[in-house]
């Protein structure tokens, strides 16, 4: 047991002080989970699961090396499976609660508001019948030629990069369909930033009802006209094409105006008719258009819609700049999926996948807290601290080691990278038939060689 105790300590100065035997056991008691005293008890299981993810989501057969004990891979899988999902999610909640005060520090606020990024992504998992049924397959894949893929919706605090929550759903789930879940994490006055899929009437109305703010690009199908006093049309048989369906209220400057949106008759697919009928019949929003220069030198026109109506407190240029920082969420998702390996999970059951996701999120936040501490000591903004270096320090530091200066990423505001990869040797073709069919083809070919 002493070697496992050392493995527990290698969670290394647990930056938030929440992964402790007393905390884990108290959580299990609150959830009504009873356990026997054994080598892989709840505290050891949570600690080793964290270590497994920190070490790159290593195979279960390797965890005993991390623990310094001789239990089997099967015993470890059973230990992870014994703990209810609520325990893993409860530990994630405690990590978030311990880290949230940092999001309210003055240097992490934007004009007095907390800002949050919401975005959708995906991750894949082993090809099992249960996971195919739970999450579905990408379109166009023949049976046995692909992997189940989940829709992943993530909510980050924009200033600190902390992961507030992550939602795994069937692949074809829409981003905005979980609005009620992620809005529960926000307080009055918080600003939510996302892509144009969040800029629908129903989503804006929900934000306003909760005293929240939204900042999103204008949906590409919505007509925006900045002509003062311009005409508008209403939906229905008598709607006039090419006219905006919003009423002009006031001009706040060049290409900056207040307009009134009217509730569409059609209820969005992600919302029940009963809930939709409770929304207000109209809302007032602010529309802004600016031309900006991209890192590659091109100029593009950006149109945004927001509930931040005061042009003095929230100048148009500041709002456009805040909108452009939304791309930070892509970097955070990259840390999760590429640096940490969330892109491909290992568990073969839906419950196992959700447990694995919870621990990934927990570890991500522990790394983020290390980065925040390093940024404070090195007097830098947290986005300059290397996520990969913070993760490596947590992986290799010995108990008692103090946090050193972490690698500082160069300031590269105009950096652009193509979304492609070099071809490596022995890169085989993708499967277009099931493995059994391909095996038979190889056998038939071998008969003639």
C-alpha positions as CSV (number, residue, x, y, z in Angstrom):
1,X,0.0,0.0,0.0
2,X,2.9,2.4,0.6
3,X,3.8,2.4,-3.1
4,X,0.2,3.3,-4.0
5,X,0.4,6.1,-1.4
6,X,3.4,7.4,-3.2
7,X,1.5,7.2,-6.5
8,X,-1.3,9.3,-4.8
9,X,1.2,11.9,-3.8
10,X,2.4,12.1,-7.4
11,X,-0.7,13.9,-8.3
12,X,1.8,16.5,-7.2
13,X,0.9,19.2,-5.0
14,X,-2.7,18.8,-6.2
15,X,-3.0,22.5,-7.3
16,X,-6.5,22.8,-5.9
17,X,-6.1,20.6,-2.8
18,X,-9.3,18.7,-3.6
19,X,-8.1,15.2,-4.6
20,X,-7.5,14.0,-1.0
21,X,-8.7,10.8,0.7
22,X,-11.1,12.8,3.0
23,X,-12.6,14.6,0.0
24,X,-13.1,11.5,-2.1
25,X,-14.5,9.5,0.8
26,X,-16.9,12.3,1.8
27,X,-18.2,12.5,-1.7
28,X,-18.8,8.8,-1.8
29,X,-20.7,9.0,1.4
30,X,-22.8,11.9,0.2
31,X,-23.7,9.8,-2.9
32,X,-24.6,6.8,-0.8
33,X,-21.8,4.7,-2.3
34,X,-20.5,2.0,0.0
35,X,-17.1,0.3,-0.5
36,X,-14.9,-2.3,1.1
37,X,-11.4,-1.6,2.3
38,X,-9.2,-3.0,-0.5
39,X,-6.0,-2.1,-2.4
40,X,-7.9,-0.2,-5.1
41,X,-10.3,1.8,-2.9
42,X,-12.1,5.0,-4.2
43,X,-9.3,7.3,-3.3
44,X,-6.6,5.2,-5.0
45,X,-8.9,4.7,-8.0
46,X,-9.5,8.4,-8.5
47,X,-5.9,9.2,-8.1
48,X,-4.6,6.5,-10.4
49,X,-7.3,7.4,-13.0
50,X,-6.0,11.0,-12.9
51,X,-2.4,9.7,-13.3
52,X,-3.5,7.5,-16.2
53,X,-4.8,10.5,-18.1
54,X,-1.8,12.7,-17.2
55,X,0.5,10.0,-18.6
56,X,-1.3,10.2,-22.0
57,X,-4.3,8.0,-21.3
58,X,-2.1,4.9,-21.1
59,X,-3.4,1.4,-21.5
60,X,-4.9,-0.2,-18.4
61,X,-2.1,-2.8,-18.4
62,X,0.4,0.1,-17.7
63,X,-1.4,1.6,-14.7
64,X,0.1,-1.0,-12.4
65,X,3.6,0.4,-13.3
66,X,2.4,3.9,-12.4
67,X,1.1,2.5,-9.1
68,X,4.1,0.4,-8.4
69,X,1.9,-2.6,-7.6
70,X,1.2,-6.0,-9.3
71,X,-2.6,-5.9,-9.8
72,X,-3.9,-7.0,-13.2
73,X,-5.4,-4.8,-15.9
74,X,-8.7,-6.6,-15.3
75,X,-8.6,-5.6,-11.6
76,X,-7.9,-2.0,-12.5
77,X,-10.8,-1.9,-15.0
78,X,-13.1,-3.4,-12.4
79,X,-12.0,-0.8,-9.9
80,X,-12.7,2.1,-12.3
81,X,-16.1,0.5,-13.2
82,X,-17.1,0.1,-9.5
83,X,-17.0,3.8,-8.8
84,X,-20.3,5.4,-10.0
85,X,-20.2,8.1,-12.7
86,X,-21.5,10.6,-10.1
87,X,-18.2,10.2,-8.1
88,X,-16.1,11.2,-11.1
89,X,-18.4,14.1,-12.0
90,X,-18.6,15.1,-8.4
91,X,-14.8,15.4,-8.3
92,X,-14.9,17.5,-11.5
93,X,-17.5,19.7,-9.9
94,X,-15.3,20.2,-6.8
95,X,-12.3,21.1,-9.0
96,X,-14.4,23.7,-10.9
97,X,-15.8,25.1,-7.6
98,X,-12.3,25.5,-6.2
99,X,-11.0,27.2,-9.4
100,X,-14.0,29.5,-10.1
101,X,-12.9,32.3,-7.7
102,X,-10.0,32.9,-10.1
103,X,-12.5,33.8,-12.9
104,X,-13.8,36.6,-10.7
105,X,-10.5,38.3,-10.2
106,X,-10.4,41.8,-11.6
107,X,-7.6,41.0,-14.1
108,X,-9.8,38.2,-15.6
109,X,-12.8,40.4,-16.2
110,X,-13.7,42.2,-19.4
111,X,-15.2,45.6,-18.6
112,X,-16.5,44.2,-15.3
113,X,-18.0,41.0,-16.9
114,X,-16.9,37.4,-16.9
115,X,-16.7,36.0,-20.5
116,X,-17.2,32.5,-21.6
117,X,-16.7,30.6,-24.9
118,X,-19.0,27.8,-26.0
119,X,-18.3,25.6,-28.9
120,X,-19.0,22.2,-30.4
121,X,-16.6,19.5,-31.4
122,X,-16.4,15.7,-31.4
123,X,-14.4,12.6,-30.3
124,X,-14.3,9.0,-31.3
125,X,-14.2,5.7,-29.4
126,X,-14.0,1.9,-29.9
127,X,-16.4,0.3,-32.4
128,X,-18.8,-1.6,-30.1
129,X,-22.5,-2.1,-30.6
130,X,-23.3,-0.2,-27.4
131,X,-21.4,2.8,-28.4
132,X,-22.7,2.8,-31.9
133,X,-26.2,2.8,-30.5
134,X,-25.5,5.5,-27.9
135,X,-23.6,8.0,-30.1
136,X,-23.9,7.0,-33.8
137,X,-21.5,6.8,-36.7
138,X,-20.4,9.6,-39.1
139,X,-22.5,9.7,-42.3
140,X,-21.3,7.7,-45.3
141,X,-19.4,5.0,-43.4
142,X,-20.0,1.3,-44.3
143,X,-20.7,-1.1,-41.4
144,X,-17.5,-2.0,-39.7
145,X,-15.4,0.7,-41.4
146,X,-15.6,3.5,-38.9
147,X,-15.8,4.4,-35.3
148,X,-18.7,5.7,-33.1
149,X,-18.3,9.5,-32.7
150,X,-19.8,11.7,-30.0
151,X,-20.8,15.3,-30.2
152,X,-18.9,17.3,-27.6
153,X,-20.1,20.7,-26.4
154,X,-17.6,22.6,-24.2
155,X,-17.9,25.7,-22.0
156,X,-14.6,27.6,-21.2
157,X,-14.0,30.7,-19.2
158,X,-12.4,32.9,-21.8
159,X,-9.9,34.7,-19.5
160,X,-8.5,31.7,-17.6
161,X,-9.1,28.9,-20.1
162,X,-10.8,26.8,-17.3
163,X,-13.2,24.2,-18.5
164,X,-16.5,24.8,-16.8
165,X,-18.3,21.8,-18.3
166,X,-18.4,19.4,-21.2
167,X,-21.4,17.5,-22.6
168,X,-21.2,14.3,-24.6
169,X,-24.2,13.6,-26.8
170,X,-25.2,11.6,-30.0
171,X,-23.2,12.8,-33.0
172,X,-26.1,14.7,-34.7
173,X,-26.9,16.8,-31.6
174,X,-27.0,20.5,-32.3
175,X,-24.8,22.8,-30.3
176,X,-27.6,25.1,-29.1
177,X,-29.8,22.3,-28.0
178,X,-28.1,22.2,-24.6
179,X,-28.5,25.9,-23.8
180,X,-30.3,25.2,-20.5
181,X,-27.4,23.0,-19.3
182,X,-24.6,25.4,-19.9
183,X,-26.5,28.5,-18.9
184,X,-26.9,27.0,-15.5
185,X,-23.2,27.6,-14.9
186,X,-23.4,31.3,-15.7
187,X,-24.3,34.2,-13.4
188,X,-26.2,37.4,-14.2
189,X,-24.1,39.7,-16.3
190,X,-21.8,37.0,-17.7
191,X,-21.1,37.2,-21.5
192,X,-21.4,34.1,-23.7
193,X,-19.4,34.1,-26.9
194,X,-19.9,31.5,-29.7
195,X,-20.4,31.0,-33.4
196,X,-23.4,31.8,-35.5
197,X,-25.3,28.7,-34.6
198,X,-26.0,30.4,-31.2
199,X,-27.4,33.6,-32.7
200,X,-31.0,32.5,-33.2
201,X,-33.9,34.3,-31.7
202,X,-34.8,31.6,-29.1
203,X,-31.2,31.4,-27.8
204,X,-31.0,35.2,-27.4
205,X,-34.4,35.3,-25.7
206,X,-33.2,32.7,-23.2
207,X,-30.1,34.6,-22.4
208,X,-32.0,37.8,-21.8
209,X,-34.5,36.1,-19.6
210,X,-31.6,34.8,-17.4
211,X,-30.0,38.3,-17.3
212,X,-27.1,37.0,-19.4
213,X,-25.4,38.6,-22.4
214,X,-24.6,37.1,-25.8
215,X,-22.1,38.0,-28.5
216,X,-22.3,36.0,-31.7
217,X,-21.7,36.5,-35.4
218,X,-24.8,37.3,-37.4
219,X,-26.4,34.1,-38.9
220,X,-25.6,34.0,-42.6
221,X,-29.3,33.8,-43.6
222,X,-30.3,36.9,-41.6
223,X,-30.5,40.2,-43.6
224,X,-28.9,43.2,-41.9
225,X,-29.4,46.7,-43.2
226,X,-27.9,49.7,-41.5
227,X,-30.0,52.3,-43.3
228,X,-31.7,54.6,-40.7
229,X,-35.5,54.3,-40.7
230,X,-35.3,51.5,-43.4
231,X,-38.4,49.4,-44.2
232,X,-38.8,45.9,-42.8
233,X,-41.1,42.9,-43.4
234,X,-42.7,40.3,-41.2
235,X,-42.7,36.6,-41.9
236,X,-45.6,34.9,-43.6
237,X,-47.2,34.8,-47.0
238,X,-46.9,38.5,-47.4
239,X,-43.2,38.7,-46.5
240,X,-41.1,40.8,-49.0
241,X,-37.9,39.2,-50.2
242,X,-34.6,40.9,-49.5
243,X,-36.0,43.1,-46.7
244,X,-34.8,42.7,-43.1
245,X,-37.3,41.1,-40.7
246,X,-36.1,43.4,-37.8
247,X,-37.4,46.9,-37.0
248,X,-34.8,49.7,-37.0
249,X,-34.8,51.6,-33.6
250,X,-31.7,53.7,-33.4
251,X,-28.3,54.3,-35.0
252,X,-25.3,54.2,-32.6
253,X,-22.7,55.1,-35.2
254,X,-21.4,53.9,-38.5
255,X,-22.7,50.4,-39.1
256,X,-23.8,50.2,-35.5
257,X,-27.5,50.1,-34.6
258,X,-30.3,48.9,-32.3
259,X,-33.0,46.8,-33.8
260,X,-36.1,44.9,-32.6
261,X,-36.3,41.2,-33.5
262,X,-39.7,39.5,-33.6
263,X,-40.3,35.9,-32.5
264,X,-40.6,33.6,-35.5
265,X,-43.7,31.4,-35.7
266,X,-41.7,28.2,-36.1
267,X,-40.3,26.7,-33.0
268,X,-36.7,25.5,-33.2
269,X,-36.2,21.7,-33.2
270,X,-34.2,21.8,-30.0
271,X,-36.9,23.5,-28.0
272,X,-40.4,22.3,-27.0
273,X,-43.4,24.3,-28.1
274,X,-44.4,24.9,-24.5
275,X,-41.1,26.5,-23.6
276,X,-41.0,28.4,-26.9
277,X,-44.4,30.0,-26.2
278,X,-43.1,31.4,-22.9
279,X,-40.5,33.5,-24.7
280,X,-41.1,37.2,-25.2
281,X,-42.7,38.2,-28.6
282,X,-39.8,40.5,-29.4
283,X,-36.3,41.5,-28.2
284,X,-33.9,44.4,-28.7
285,X,-30.4,43.6,-29.9
286,X,-27.4,45.5,-31.3
287,X,-25.9,44.8,-34.7
288,X,-22.4,45.9,-35.7
289,X,-20.4,45.5,-38.9
290,X,-16.7,46.1,-39.4
291,X,-14.0,45.1,-41.9
292,X,-11.0,43.5,-40.2
293,X,-7.7,42.3,-41.4
294,X,-6.9,38.6,-41.0
295,X,-3.5,37.2,-40.0
296,X,-2.8,36.2,-43.6
297,X,-3.4,39.8,-44.8
298,X,-6.9,39.3,-46.2
299,X,-9.7,41.7,-45.3
300,X,-13.1,40.3,-44.3
301,X,-16.3,41.9,-43.2
302,X,-17.6,40.8,-39.8
303,X,-21.2,41.3,-38.6
304,X,-22.0,40.6,-35.0
305,X,-25.1,40.6,-32.9
306,X,-25.1,41.3,-29.1
307,X,-27.2,42.2,-26.1
308,X,-24.6,44.7,-24.9
309,X,-26.5,47.8,-26.0
310,X,-24.6,50.7,-24.5
311,X,-22.2,52.2,-27.1
312,X,-20.3,54.2,-24.4
313,X,-19.6,51.3,-22.0
314,X,-19.2,48.8,-24.9
315,X,-17.6,50.5,-27.9
316,X,-18.1,48.7,-31.3
317,X,-14.3,48.2,-31.8
318,X,-14.0,46.6,-28.4
319,X,-16.9,44.2,-29.1
320,X,-15.4,43.2,-32.5
321,X,-12.0,42.5,-30.8
322,X,-13.8,40.4,-28.1
323,X,-15.5,38.5,-30.9
324,X,-12.2,37.8,-32.7
325,X,-10.7,36.3,-29.5
326,X,-13.3,33.5,-29.8
327,X,-10.7,31.6,-31.7
328,X,-9.0,30.9,-28.3
329,X,-11.6,28.2,-27.8
330,X,-10.0,26.3,-30.7
331,X,-6.7,26.3,-29.0
332,X,-8.3,25.0,-25.8
333,X,-10.1,22.3,-27.6
334,X,-6.8,21.4,-29.3
335,X,-5.2,21.0,-25.8
336,X,-8.0,18.6,-24.8
337,X,-8.1,16.6,-28.0
338,X,-4.5,16.6,-29.3
339,X,-2.2,17.4,-26.4
340,X,-4.1,15.2,-23.9
341,X,-5.6,12.7,-26.3
342,X,-9.3,13.2,-25.8
343,X,-9.8,12.8,-29.6
344,X,-9.9,9.0,-29.1
345,X,-11.2,7.4,-25.9
346,X,-10.5,3.8,-24.9
347,X,-13.6,2.7,-22.9
348,X,-16.0,0.3,-24.7
349,X,-19.2,1.2,-22.8
350,X,-21.2,4.4,-22.7
351,X,-20.8,4.7,-18.9
352,X,-17.1,4.1,-19.2
353,X,-16.8,6.8,-21.9
354,X,-18.6,9.3,-19.7
355,X,-16.3,8.5,-16.8
356,X,-13.2,8.9,-19.0
357,X,-14.5,12.2,-20.3
358,X,-15.0,13.5,-16.7
359,X,-11.5,12.6,-15.7
360,X,-10.1,14.2,-18.8
361,X,-11.9,17.4,-17.9
362,X,-10.7,17.2,-14.3
363,X,-7.0,16.8,-15.4
364,X,-7.4,19.6,-17.9
365,X,-8.4,22.0,-15.2
366,X,-5.6,20.8,-12.9
367,X,-3.2,21.7,-15.7
368,X,-4.9,25.1,-16.2
369,X,-4.5,25.9,-12.5
370,X,-0.7,25.1,-12.8
371,X,-0.6,27.5,-15.7
372,X,-2.4,30.2,-13.8
373,X,0.1,29.9,-11.0
374,X,3.0,29.9,-13.4
375,X,1.6,33.0,-15.1
376,X,1.3,34.8,-11.8
377,X,4.9,34.0,-10.8
378,X,6.3,34.8,-14.3
379,X,4.2,37.9,-14.6
380,X,2.6,36.9,-17.9
381,X,-0.8,36.4,-19.2
382,X,-1.9,32.7,-18.9
383,X,-2.2,32.3,-22.7
384,X,1.6,32.7,-23.0
385,X,2.3,29.7,-20.7
386,X,2.8,26.4,-22.5
387,X,0.0,23.9,-21.8
388,X,2.1,21.0,-23.0
389,X,5.0,22.0,-20.6
390,X,2.6,22.3,-17.6
391,X,1.2,18.8,-18.4
392,X,4.7,17.4,-18.6
393,X,5.6,18.9,-15.3
394,X,2.6,17.3,-13.6
395,X,3.6,14.0,-15.3
396,X,7.3,13.9,-14.2
397,X,7.6,16.1,-11.1
398,X,8.5,14.3,-7.9
399,X,6.6,14.8,-4.6
400,X,7.8,18.0,-3.0
401,X,9.1,19.6,-6.2
402,X,8.3,23.3,-6.5
403,X,6.8,24.7,-9.7
404,X,9.6,25.9,-11.9
405,X,9.3,28.6,-14.6
406,X,7.3,27.0,-17.5
407,X,8.0,27.4,-21.2
408,X,6.7,30.7,-22.6
409,X,5.1,30.5,-26.0
410,X,6.3,33.2,-28.4
411,X,3.9,36.0,-29.1
412,X,2.6,35.2,-32.6
413,X,-0.6,37.3,-33.2
414,X,-0.4,36.9,-37.0
415,X,0.4,33.2,-37.1
416,X,-1.7,31.0,-39.4
417,X,-1.4,27.3,-39.9
418,X,-3.0,25.1,-42.7
419,X,-5.3,22.4,-41.4
420,X,-3.4,19.5,-43.1
421,X,-0.7,17.0,-42.2
422,X,2.4,15.6,-43.9
423,X,2.1,12.1,-45.3
424,X,4.1,9.5,-43.4
425,X,5.5,6.2,-44.8
426,X,3.3,3.1,-44.6
427,X,0.1,5.2,-44.4
428,X,-2.5,2.7,-45.5
429,X,-5.8,3.4,-47.3
430,X,-8.9,3.9,-45.4
431,X,-11.3,0.9,-44.9
432,X,-14.2,0.9,-47.3
433,X,-15.4,-2.7,-46.6
434,X,-15.7,-4.6,-43.3
435,X,-12.6,-6.4,-42.0
436,X,-14.1,-9.9,-42.6
437,X,-14.6,-9.0,-46.3
438,X,-11.1,-7.7,-46.6
439,X,-9.6,-10.8,-44.9
440,X,-11.5,-13.1,-47.4
441,X,-10.1,-11.0,-50.3
442,X,-6.6,-11.4,-49.0
443,X,-7.0,-15.2,-48.7
444,X,-8.4,-15.5,-52.2
445,X,-5.5,-13.4,-53.5
446,X,-3.0,-15.6,-51.7
447,X,-4.3,-18.7,-53.4
448,X,-3.2,-17.4,-56.8
449,X,0.3,-16.2,-55.6
